[in-house]
Each structure stands twice: as C-alpha cells, then as structure tokens.
C-alpha cells in the first residue's frame, strides 16, 4: 500500500509524506520496552492522539 501511494503521488505530482516507516520504527522500539505500547491502539491502523502528535512532528 505504501509503495502504491508513493507511486501515485509521484505520477500525479502530489506531495507525499511517509508516516508509515518512522511510526513503525517508533512502535517497534517502544514495544520492545512495553508490549502494550502503540500509536495506533484502537485498530492497529488509525493513530490515536499520541499518534497524531507524532505525525504532526514528522510533518
């Protein structure tokens, strides 16, 4: 999905911000310390308030 989105953005001259890779890295790092940690706790896809804060920082 990420590759598709990035290709579509390039093909259509749209801006593209990769949230997936840095947020996954944060999740994995923090889950090594606390297995219940998640920036997407409700459905493992959509971020909660903490996840949105990380996205704003990355943006």
ABEGO torsion letter per residue (X at the ends): XAAAAAAAAAAAGBBBBBAAAAAAAAAAAAAAABAABBABAAAGABBBAAAAAAAAAAX
